[in-house]
């Protein structure tokens, strides 16, 4: 898999100077936009140079060795180009063209020809019907259609979240959303129809990738359920997956898109639980949840302390926490007495009503009292940003969470655009709604429990009795 993200040379098959040619946009991205700076070749009927990439009429005409081929041509000619790649000795191929298994019997016949060539020559194929890969660490990107502004938004900053995405359209949404968040992409792979490389292969790769901390997935089907479960169980990093096909209509739409049979949704839910995979409920969760892992310690218990200067949000968040399977922390009289002595607090019981008139020192004392308490596992702060001092206090809270090893899912009850602007300016992990903040705590706790489950699975002897033992212990 390493070569797909770290090639030393690439040929773009189908790139030409024809108007609106998609392959040409890949050549432009690699030679004119990205500082990646390695050799790029183009293959087209006229053997013409494309955006500075030397052109050849055939893959075998290229005199230099080539690590990776990106094919973006009409489907009918893809099999012959795969055969040329095999003859040239190229063992890693990305097929971005569509019209194969999702395109009827003729497409399936072409797919079989490609598969036979790949097997005979030890080739690995990504796609077809995919967008390719992005590696922000070295700024290699073979997405078609990317422009300079897009690249500057997507790839100039490298983060810790890597994604396995079956649809190119979802790639764009995730990357554009990161532009206003504290998390950034590390690597993204669009796997399309998964004729060869599938979600389990990429899970295994990202688990070994030291620069990846969180793995996100968008799937329309699972190629091999057993392989997926067994691989996911070995992964120690958080795995967030959004899968379509919950309804019959969604399953049919997914099948027509990437040619896979949509899996039974109840079975998939159970598989996620068995494998320690967190199933998210929306595309927005897929890009909003990772920051609870990258910017906060894990939630190791259910007991949450809420503090707010809006009494309404105390009740709102209490309901949400209970509905999420978490608990409102019960603060002892001693803890409430400590809180009362910090300043003019309206209510020292949980949820804690701070009132409007607090100093920075008061905030810091409250943070220390709650985070140091054995009665509290995590925080749900809901402060209104009515004064610049409040955002300064939030910055300090993030530091204290790491000091005490307990997380805070922070929501500021303001219009979303204001929350986003503060998040960008101060680089603090603010969530955009109380529901989103509570969900972040829920997935953090679930991941902690999954981590315990996975550790126990591999520490137990007697593989045949692992699940039964863990169910008895309440881990599964």
N, C-alpha and C positions, 0 to 999 in steps of 0.2 A: 504493500500500500504506500510505502514511503515515496516511491517514484511519482505517484499521482500528485503529491503535494510539493515535491522537491526535485523536479526534473532539471537536468542540465541543458536539455535541448528539446524542442517541440516542433512538430510539423502540423500545420492547420490544413487539413485536406478539404478542399471546397472553397477556400478563400480566393477571391478574385477582385478585380476592380470594377465589376458590374455594379450598377446602382442598387442600393439596399442589400448588398451581399452581407450575410450574417458572419461568415467566416472572416471577412475583412475587418469587422469590428473586434474580433479576437486578436488579429494581428496588430491592429491599432493599439489595443489595450496593452499588449505585451511589449511593443516596441516604442510607443510614443507616450503612453500615459504612465505605466508602471515603471518603477526603477528596478524591476527584477533583473534585467540586463543580461539574459542568456540568449543562446542562438534560437531563432525562430525561422522556420521555412514555410513556404506556401506551395500547395499542389493544386494546379488548375489546368484546364485544357490548353491554354495559351502559354503556359510556363512563364507567366508574368510576375514580376516583383510586386508585392502588395504591402504598402505602408513600410517599406524598407526591408521586408522579409523576402529573401531570394526565392524565385518561383521555379517550379519544376513541373513537367507534365506527368510524372509518375513518382511514387514514393521511392522506387528503386533507383531513380536517377540522382537522388541526393547523395553526394559523395561522402559526407560525414555520417558518423553514427548518430542515431536519434533515440532519445529515451522514451518519449511519449508522443502518441498521435491523437489529435482531436479531429474527428470526422464530422463534418456538417455539410452534407450533400443530400440530393434526393435519395430516398431509401433504396431505389432499384440498383444503384451503383455502390452502395456501402459494402456488400459482400466482397466485391472484387478489390476494393481498397483495403479491407481487412486482410485479404490474401496477400496483397502487396506488402503490407506491414509485416506479415509473417515472413515473407521472403527477405525483407530488409533486416529482420532481426529485432523489430520493435515488439516488446512483450507487454506493453501497457497501452491500452487504447480506450479513449472516451468517445462514445457515439452519441452525439447530440441530436442527430436526425431522428425524426419520428416516422411512423408508418409501418411498424413491425407487428408484434403480437397484438397490438391494439387495432391493427388495420386489416383484419380478416385473414383468410387462408393464404393469400399471396404473401402477405407480410410475415405470417408464421413460417412459411417456407424459406423466406430470406433469413429469418432469425435462425432456423435450423442450420443453414449453410454457414452462418457466422459462428455458431456454437461449435460446429465440427472443426472449423479452421482453428478456433481458439484452443480446443482440447488437443488437437494434433501438435500444436506448437508451444504449449505451455503458456498461453497468453491469458491475461486478466482483462476483462471487459467491464467498463462502467457504462451504464445505460442499457439500451438506447433510450431515446426520448427523455434526455436529461439536460441540465444546464452546465454541468461540469463542476469544477472545484474552485475554491478560493482559499488561499493561505495568507493570512494577514502578517504572519511572521516574516516571510520573505517577499510578500506582495505579488506572489504568483496568482494570476486569475485568468481562467479561460471561459468565463461567462460570455456568451454572445450578447451583443446589443449594449454593452456597458459603455458609458460616456465618461469624460474626464470628471465632471461634477459627481457622478455616481461613485467613481473609483475613490475620489477624495473623501467622500462620505463613508464608504464601506470599509476601505482597506488601509487607510493611513495610520489608524490606531489599532494596535493589537490587544485583544482581551483574553479571557480565560474560558469562553463558552464556545464549544464546537457543536455543529448541527449536522444531522443526517436527515435530508429532506427529499421526499419523493417527487415534489412538484416545484418547478422553477419559480412559479408565481409566489409561493410562500417564502422563498429565499429573499425576495425583494422586500416583502412586508417586514420580515424580521430585521433585516439590515437597516432599513429606513427607521424603524422604531428605535434601534440602538443609537441613532444619531442624537437622541434627546435623553439618553439614559446613562447610568454610571457604568454599565457593563458594555463590553465590546466583543465582537466575534473573534475567535481564534482561527478556526477552520470551518468551512462549510462544504458539504458535498451533496450534490443533487444526484440521486441514484436512479431515478426514472423507472424503467420497466424491470430492472434487476435481473437481466438475463444471466448474469454471472455474479458479480459482487452485490451482496445484499446488506440489509441492515445489521445483521449479526457480525458480518465481516468488519463493518465500519465501527461497530461498538467495541470490538476487540482492539482495533487499531487506536481508537481514541482513548481507551483505557490505558494503553501503554504510552500514549503521548504525554510527556511530562508537562507540556504547556497548557493542556486541557484540564480544567477543574470541574466543569459541568457539561453534560451531554444532553442536547435537545434533539427531539425527533418529530418529524411530521410524516405519518404513514397512511397509506390508503389500503394496504394489505400487508400481511406477513408472509414471506416466501416459505419459510420453514419454521414452524412454531416451536418444535423441540430444540432446534439449534438456537433460536432466539432466546428461549428461556434459559438454557444451559449457559449461553454466553453472558446474558445479563446478570445471572447469579454470581458470576466471577468478577463482575465490574464493581470496583469499590467507590466509584464516583456517582453523584446524583444523576439519574436518568429521568428526564421529563419527556413524556410522549403525548402528542395529540394525534389521535387516529380518527379518521372519518368512517362513516358506515354504520353509525348507531341505528339508523332506520333503513328500511328497505330501499327507499328512494336514494338515500346517501350512498348505500352500497352499490346500487346500479350506476350512479354517476361516477363513483371511484373506479369501477370496473371499466367503463368506457374511456376513462382518462389514461390510466397506466396499465391496463390489460391484466390486472390481477384479480383473482376472485376474492372479494371482501370476506374477511373471516367473521365467524359468529361473534357478536359483540360481548355476550356474557362470558364466553370462553376466553376472549381476549382480556376482559377484566380480571378473571381469575388468574390468567397467566401472568399479568402484571404483578398481582399480589405475590404469587409464587416466586417470581423472578426479582422482586424488589425494585420494580419500576413504578414511578409516579405518573399516573395518567392525569393530564391536565385537561381542562374543560373548554379551552378556547385558544385561538392563535395568540391573543393578547397575553394569556398566561404563559405561553411558550417563551415569550421574550421578557415578560415582567418578573417571573419567579426566580430566574437565576441569581439575581442580586442578593437574595436572602442567604444564598450559599457562598457567593464570592465576597460579600461585604460584612457578613455576620457569623459569629460562632453558631454551632447547631443548637436547636432547642431540645433539651434532654428530658423534659417533663411537660406536663399539661398545664401547669399553674401559671396563669398570666396576670400581671398587674397592669391595669389601665390607668393612665392619668391624662387629664384633659382640662382645659379651661372652658369647656362647653358641656353643661350637664346633659344636654340632649345626646351627645355622642357617647357619654358613659352608658346610657341605656342601649343605644344602637349597637355598640361594640360588644356589650355583655351578651346580647342575644346572638350575635354572629359567632362569638367564641364558643358558646354552648352548642350551637347548631353544627359547628365544625368539629365537635368532639373534644374541645379543650375545656379548661375550667377557669373560673375567676378565682384567683389566689385569695385565700382567707388570711387576712392580716391580723396578727395578734394585737392585743391592747398595747403591748410594749412597742411594737412597730408603729402603730398608729400614733402613739405618744411622741415618738421620734419625729414622725412626719409633721405633726402639729406644731412642734417647736421650731420648724424651719422657717415659718412665715405665716402670712394670712391665708391659710388653706381653708376652703369652705367645707370640705369633707375629707377626712383622712382614711375612711374605709374605702375598699375597692369597689367600684371605680373611684379614683381619687380626683376630686374636683379642686383644681388648683386656684380657681379664681383668676382675675385678670392682672393683678398687681404683684408680680414676682420679679426678683432680681436674679442675675446670673448665679450668684452664690446660692440662692435658694434652690434653683434648678440643680446645681451640682450636688447639693446635699441630698436632695430627693433621689437623684440617680444612685448615689452611693448607698443610701438606706435600702432601696429596693433591690439593687443588684447584689448587695452583700447578704440579703436575707435568705435563709434556708426555706422560707415560705414561698419564694418566687422563683420560677424557672425561666421566665422571659417577660418582656415588656411590650405593651402596645401603647406608645405615646400618641396622643391626638392633640397637639398644641396648635392654636391658631397663630399664624405668622403676623401678629399685629405690630411687632416691633423688631428691628434688626437683631436685638439681643437674643430673640428666641431662636433664630437660625444659628447663631453662634453657639447657643446651648446645645442644639441638635448635633453640631459638629463635635462638640465635646462628648456627647452621649455615645456617639459611634466609637470613640476611643475607649470610653469606659466599658462598653460592651465587650470589647476584646480583652480589656484588663481583667474583667470578672468572668469571662467565658460564657456569657449569656446573651441571647440575641434581643434585638428590638426591631419590630416591624413598624416603621414610622409613617403615619398618615397625618397630613396637615389639612384641616377642613377648609380648603379654599378652592376657587375655580381651578380646573385641571391645568390650564395654561400657566397659572401662577406657580403651582406646585412644580411643574416641569421646568420653569425658568429658574427656580431656586435649586432644583436638583442639578441642572446643568452648571449653574454658576458656582455652587459650593461642593459639587461632587459628593453629595450625601444620598444614601439609598432611600429616597422617599417613594412611597406607593401612592397611587392616584385615586384610591377610594378605600373606605373602611373594609369593604368586602375583599379587596385585593390584599390589604395588609393582613387580615385574618387568614386568608388563604395561604399567604407566605409562611405564617407561623405553623399552619397545619402541615404544609409540605415539608417544612424543616423538621418537624417532629416525626413525620412519617419516614423521612430519609434516615433519621437517627435510629429509628426502630428497625428499618430495613438493614442498616449497617450491623446492628446487633444480630439480626437474623442470619446475615451472610457469614459473619464471624463464627457464629455458633454452628452453622452448617458445615463449615470446613474444619472446625475443631472437633466435631463429634466423629467417633469411629462408627462404622457400620452404616454405609450409605443408605441401605434399604430402610433404615428406621429413623432417618434424620427428620423428615417432615412430621412423623407421628410424635417424636419426642418434643419438637418445638411447639407443636399445637398443644401438647399437654402443659408446656411451660407458659403458654400464652403469648409466645413470640410471633407465631403465625396466626 
